[in-house]
Amino acid sequence: MTLTSNWLTLGQGLVLALSYLGLALGYVPGLRMNRATIALVSAAVLVALGTLSLEAAWAAIDANTIVFLLSMMVVNAYLSYAGFFNLALVQLLRLTSSPLGLLVLLTLGTGALSAVFLNDTLALVSTPLTLQLTRALKLNPVPYLLAIAGATNTGSLATLSGNPQNILVGSFSDISYLAFAQALLPIAGVGLALQVGLLWLIYPEVRSLTPCPSPVLPRLRLHRPLLIKTTVVSALMLTAFVVGLPLAESAFLAAAALLITRRIKPQRVLGAVDWSLLVMFSGLFILTEAVRSLQVLDAVAPLVTHPAGLLVTTAGLSNLISNVPAVLLIQGLIAPEDT
């Protein structure tokens, strides 16, 4: 019986190791699998091996996080369809046409918008606009695309709604939206400034303050009634965040208000939701619960009780297995009274 139990434990540990290796790579060699399917298949195998019961696996999925993330995706989808993001970026770009001015505005603009809304949407919306603009101005697009890539990540760390890992932190810690922003906003600002400085050093062509010929900005396609509605609802949602109302419930209500519409078919909005990300989150919650039940990381737990150890562990895991799995694993190592 002991031998069988040992082999079973070994098998469970092997599944976990292969799962996180696949998550680190982002694929399984020879198979058509991404992080979402790797997480889901691994969770199913662990349930089959008896690591967790199906009920325990279901209970491991944090509903607060899933609802918050889904709701923010719905809000972002409506803002995108209404033309809000394109309008905001084009209005920013009207302020300057010099290479350096364009770099600074793209960095600050996408960084600020990413701090308020999920950063993935900003990257998707701003990339084609930036390519159009740099082509019209005959500028090298690479530094400007790098500015977007960096700013959407750096800017998003400023708030709990900026990216998925921040959403996790907010769900687990119960830290207020305003307190989180007060602590991380200065860091995001310094990061954006450093980014501009590095791109200025690496790409001499962006240093010019001489205005380029006025470009023909892309024609905006705005749905004005929808734009007004989504802007008002989003503003109310952000106000609810700032005054300390529950994040998931506030975002859920905002998404529900936007889904009551005669203008956009629900298939379009639901098609814009990143279901793959939600599936990955669900699978990762189950994997994390399996790690806890097998006490795989107990030896690492003392490291995260010290700021330096927490920093090194977080940075290491984030680079090895990506941000979201790292946050989930580390959260399990932190005592509830410390969160």
C-alpha positions in Angstrom: 0.0 0.0 0.0 2.8 2.4 0.9 4.6 1.5 -2.4 1.5 2.2 -4.4 1.0 5.5 -2.5 4.6 6.5 -3.2 4.2 5.8 -6.9 1.0 7.8 -7.0 2.6 10.7 -5.3 5.5 10.5 -7.7 3.1 10.5 -10.7 1.3 13.5 -9.3 4.5 15.4 -8.8 5.6 14.5 -12.4 2.3 15.9 -13.8 2.8 19.1 -11.9 6.4 19.4 -13.1 5.4 18.8 -16.7 2.5 21.2 -16.3 4.6 24.1 -15.2 7.3 23.3 -17.8 4.6 23.6 -20.4 3.4 26.8 -18.9 6.9 28.2 -19.0 7.3 27.3 -22.6 3.8 28.3 -23.6 3.3 25.1 -25.6 3.9 21.4 -25.6 6.4 20.2 -28.3 4.6 18.2 -31.0 1.1 19.1 -29.8 -1.3 21.9 -30.5 -1.6 23.1 -26.9 -1.4 26.6 -25.4 -1.2 27.7 -21.7 -5.0 27.5 -21.3 -5.3 23.9 -22.6 -2.1 22.9 -20.7 -3.6 24.2 -17.4 -7.0 22.6 -18.1 -5.6 19.2 -19.1 -3.2 19.1 -16.2 -6.0 19.9 -13.8 -8.1 17.1 -15.2 -5.2 14.6 -14.9 -4.6 15.6 -11.3 -8.2 15.1 -10.4 -8.1 11.7 -12.1 -5.0 10.8 -10.0 -6.9 11.7 -6.9 -4.8 14.7 -6.0 -8.0 16.7 -5.6 -11.6 15.7 -5.8 -13.7 17.3 -8.5 -15.5 19.3 -5.8 -12.3 20.5 -4.3 -11.0 21.5 -7.7 -14.1 23.5 -8.4 -13.9 25.1 -5.0 -10.3 26.1 -5.7 -11.4 28.4 -8.5 -11.7 31.9 -7.1 -15.0 33.3 -8.3 -14.1 36.8 -7.3 -11.2 36.9 -9.7 -13.0 35.2 -12.6 -16.0 37.6 -12.3 -13.7 40.7 -12.1 -11.7 39.7 -15.1 -14.7 38.7 -17.2 -16.5 41.9 -16.3 -13.5 44.1 -17.2 -13.2 42.3 -20.6 -16.8 43.1 -21.3 -16.4 46.8 -20.3 -13.2 47.0 -22.5 -15.1 45.4 -25.4 -17.8 48.0 -25.3 -15.3 50.8 -25.0 -13.4 49.4 -28.0 -16.6 49.1 -30.1 -17.7 52.6 -29.2 -14.3 53.9 -30.4 -13.2 55.2 -27.0 -9.6 54.0 -27.2 -9.0 55.2 -30.7 -10.5 58.6 -29.9 -8.3 59.0 -26.8 -5.1 58.0 -28.7 -5.9 60.2 -31.7 -6.6 63.2 -29.5 -3.3 62.7 -27.8 -1.4 62.4 -31.1 -2.9 65.7 -32.2 -0.8 67.5 -29.6 2.5 66.8 -31.3 4.1 65.5 -34.5 7.8 65.6 -33.5 9.5 62.2 -33.2 10.3 62.7 -29.5 6.9 64.2 -28.7 5.2 61.3 -30.3 7.3 58.8 -28.3 6.5 60.6 -25.0 2.8 60.9 -25.7 2.5 57.3 -26.9 4.3 56.2 -23.7 2.2 58.3 -21.3 -1.1 57.8 -23.1 -1.0 54.0 -23.4 0.5 53.8 -19.9 -2.3 55.9 -18.4 -5.0 54.0 -20.2 -3.5 50.7 -19.3 -3.5 51.7 -15.7 -7.3 52.1 -15.8 -8.3 49.3 -18.2 -6.8 45.9 -19.0 -3.5 46.4 -20.8 -4.1 43.7 -23.5 -6.8 45.8 -25.1 -4.6 48.9 -25.3 -1.8 46.9 -27.0 -4.3 45.6 -29.6 -5.9 49.0 -30.3 -2.8 51.1 -30.3 -0.5 48.9 -32.4 -2.3 49.4 -35.8 -2.8 53.1 -35.1 0.9 53.5 -34.3 1.9 51.7 -37.5 -0.4 53.9 -39.6 1.0 57.1 -38.0 4.7 56.2 -38.2 4.2 55.2 -41.9 2.5 58.5 -42.6 5.4 60.4 -40.8 8.1 58.2 -42.4 9.4 57.2 -39.0 11.0 54.0 -37.9 8.1 52.2 -36.2 10.2 50.0 -33.9 10.9 52.4 -31.1 7.3 53.4 -31.0 6.1 49.8 -30.9 8.5 49.1 -28.1 7.1 52.2 -26.3 3.6 50.7 -26.5 4.8 47.2 -25.4 6.6 48.7 -22.4 4.0 51.3 -21.5 1.1 48.9 -21.5 3.0 46.7 -19.1 4.5 49.4 -16.9 1.5 51.6 -16.8 -0.8 48.7 -15.9 1.0 47.9 -12.7 -0.4 51.2 -11.2 -3.9 49.9 -10.4 -5.7 46.7 -9.5 -7.6 46.8 -12.8 -4.6 47.2 -15.0 -3.6 43.6 -15.6 -4.6 40.0 -14.7 -2.0 39.5 -12.0 -3.0 42.7 -10.3 -6.6 41.5 -10.3 -5.4 38.4 -8.5 -3.5 40.5 -6.0 -6.6 42.5 -5.3 -8.8 39.5 -4.9 -6.5 37.7 -2.5 -5.4 40.7 -0.4 -8.5 42.8 -0.1 -6.3 45.9 -0.5 -8.3 48.9 -1.6 -8.1 50.3 -5.1 -6.9 53.7 -3.9 -4.3 52.3 -1.5 -2.8 50.1 -4.2 -2.7 53.0 -6.7 -1.0 55.3 -4.1 1.7 52.8 -3.6 2.3 51.7 -7.2 1.5 54.9 -9.2 4.9 56.5 -8.4 6.7 53.3 -9.4 4.8 53.2 -12.7 5.6 56.8 -13.4 9.3 56.3 -12.8 9.2 53.2 -15.0 7.6 55.1 -17.9 10.2 57.9 -17.6 13.0 55.4 -17.6 11.5 53.8 -20.7 11.5 57.0 -22.6 15.1 57.7 -21.5 16.2 54.2 -22.7 14.5 54.5 -26.1 16.0 58.0 -26.4 19.5 56.5 -25.9 19.0 53.4 -28.1 17.3 55.1 -31.0 18.9 58.5 -32.0 16.2 59.2 -34.6 13.6 59.7 -31.9 15.5 62.6 -30.2 14.3 65.2 -32.7 11.9 67.9 -31.6 11.4 69.1 -35.2 7.8 68.7 -36.2 7.2 66.2 -39.0 4.8 67.1 -41.9 1.2 67.0 -40.5 0.0 63.4 -40.9 -3.4 62.4 -42.0 -4.8 60.7 -38.9 -7.0 57.7 -39.4 -10.7 58.5 -39.7 -12.5 57.7 -36.5 -15.5 55.4 -36.4 -17.4 56.5 -33.4 -20.8 55.2 -32.1 -21.7 58.3 -30.2 -24.7 57.1 -28.2 -22.7 53.9 -27.2 -19.6 56.0 -26.5 -21.6 58.3 -24.1 -23.1 55.3 -22.4 -19.9 53.3 -22.0 -18.0 56.4 -20.8 -20.5 57.2 -18.1 -20.8 53.5 -17.0 -17.0 53.2 -16.9 -16.6 56.4 -15.0 -19.2 55.2 -12.4 -17.3 51.9 -12.2 -14.0 53.6 -11.5 -15.6 55.9 -9.0 -16.9 52.8 -7.2 -13.4 51.4 -7.2 -11.9 54.6 -5.7 -14.5 55.0 -2.9 -13.8 51.4 -1.8 -16.8 49.4 -3.1 -16.1 45.7 -3.9 -14.2 45.5 -7.1 -15.7 42.4 -8.6 -19.3 43.4 -7.8 -18.8 46.9 -9.2 -17.2 45.7 -12.4 -19.9 43.0 -12.7 -22.7 45.5 -12.4 -21.0 47.8 -15.0 -20.7 44.9 -17.4 -24.4 44.0 -16.8 -25.5 47.6 -17.5 -23.6 47.7 -20.8 -25.0 44.3 -21.9 -28.5 45.8 -21.8 -28.3 47.3 -25.3 -30.0 47.5 -28.7 -26.9 48.5 -30.6 -24.4 45.6 -30.5 -25.2 41.9 -30.9 -24.2 40.0 -27.8 -22.2 37.6 -30.0 -19.8 40.4 -30.9 -19.1 41.4 -27.3 -18.8 37.8 -26.0 -16.6 37.0 -28.9 -14.2 39.8 -27.7 -13.9 38.1 -24.3 -10.6 36.2 -23.9 -12.2 32.9 -22.9 -8.8 31.2 -23.2 -7.5 33.4 -20.4 -10.4 32.6 -18.2 -9.9 28.9 -18.8 -6.2 29.2 -18.0 -7.0 31.0 -14.8 -9.4 28.3 -13.8 -6.9 25.6 -14.5 -4.2 27.4 -12.7 -6.3 27.8 -9.6 -6.7 24.0 -9.6 -3.0 23.4 -10.2 -2.1 25.8 -7.3 -4.4 23.9 -5.0 -2.7 20.6 -6.0 0.7 22.2 -5.2 -0.6 23.1 -1.8 -2.1 19.7 -1.1 1.2 18.0 -2.1 3.2 20.5 -0.1 5.6 20.9 -3.0 6.8 24.4 -2.1 6.9 24.2 1.7 10.7 24.4 1.7 10.4 27.8 -0.2 7.9 29.3 2.1 10.4 30.8 4.6 11.9 32.8 1.7 8.8 34.9 1.1 8.5 36.1 4.7 11.3 38.5 4.0 11.0 41.4 1.4 14.3 40.5 -0.3 13.3 36.8 -0.5 9.8 37.7 -1.8 11.3 39.9 -4.5 13.8 37.3 -5.7 11.2 34.5 -5.6 8.6 36.5 -7.4 11.0 37.7 -10.1 12.4 34.2 -10.6 9.1 32.5 -10.9 7.6 35.2 -13.1 10.4 34.8 -15.6 10.2 31.0 -15.4 6.5 30.3 -15.6 5.0 33.8 -16.3 3.3 36.3 -14.1 -0.1 34.8 -13.4 1.1 31.3 -12.3 3.8 32.9 -10.2 1.3 35.1 -8.3 -0.9 32.1 -7.6 1.9 30.0 -6.3 3.4 32.7 -4.2 0.0 33.6 -2.7 -0.2 30.1 -1.3 3.1 30.6 0.5 2.0 33.8 2.3 0.2 33.5 5.6 -3.3 34.9 5.5 -2.5 37.5 8.2 0.2 38.9 5.9 -2.0 39.5 2.9 
